[in-house]
Amino acid sequence: DRVREMHSEKKTVLVPIADGVEETEFASIFDVLKRAGADVTVASANLGGVLKVHSANGLTVEATRTLDEALHGSYDVIVLPGGHKNSETLGQCTKLVDFVRKQREEGKWIAAICASPALVLGKNGLLEGERATCYPGEAYERFLSLIHI
């Protein structure tokens, strides 16, 4: 039912990114969602309102808004791409974590890739009662071991 609901009208999606984002994970998310007709907001979580984000392998991406601007909106889905440095930054951003927590409490969709399930969601107690997987490695998996399903 939830999948059918997702296709019934144009959905809004927030994709927060910061320096160190894995470009393939970000670009794939952006491309697929835009082709599906979603209204995608790419928000830079870099300090100082800087819109330019430098990916893990040197690609520069310009976000459409700052994270502070984007957090004034409402989204059907929040998608958190990976990359260790990106995921750490997103996971340490109190405003974003609180926004994701609210999204979860409202029963809205949250997706995360690579290190983000561990460093954004798991580390901040946002996976309680959920099943999750992440990039393999002790630095990440230890946060998933805290989950009580």
Secondary structure, DSSP 8 states (H G I E B T S, - for coil): -HHHHHHSS--EEEEEE-TT--HHHHHHHHHHHHHTT-EEEEEE--GGG--EEE-TTS-EEE-SEEHHHHTTS--SEEEE---HHHHHHHHH-HHHHHHHHHHHHTT-EEEE-TTHIIIIIITTT--TT-----SSSHHHHHHHTT---
